[in-house]
Amino acid sequence: MTSFVQGTSATLIVQWYEFAGGPPANVTGQTIRVQRVSDLALVVGPTGLGISQLAIGLYVFTWNIAPNETLGDYVVIWNATDADLEAVQTSEVVTVVAAPSSPAARCCCSA
């Protein structure tokens, strides 16, 4: 499982294939949505805006995670249409974790 830190940008990547184990394949009409697992709240999308193609069948989206985003699991769902004009979907679960605290913030020293 992939973890991302609150208040950072998460790079979400999807690779589409012509068939399982086959060569990469481009898709059309692609959308992404990010949904919190605990309460099913929709955090991103569904949207096709911001999705960029890196190579054949390889696409990327940047999720700007709010500094106060709820910690926990999120499902990333990609939908598209393949070359046969069939709907395709893939998903993965990612986790939002707290930003590490700075050493200065943990210091309890007195002079």
BELBELPE-V977576 format. One line per field, one symbol per residue. phi: phi as a letter, one per 40 degrees, with the letter a starting at -180 (. if undefined). A space follows every 50 residues. Layout:
BEGIN
phi->???
END
This chain:
BEGIN
phi->.cbbcdgbbbcbbbbcbcadgccdacbbfcbbabbcccbgccbbgcabcg cbccadgbbbabbccccbddchcbbbbbbabcccgbcbaaaabbbcbccc ccdccccbcbb
END
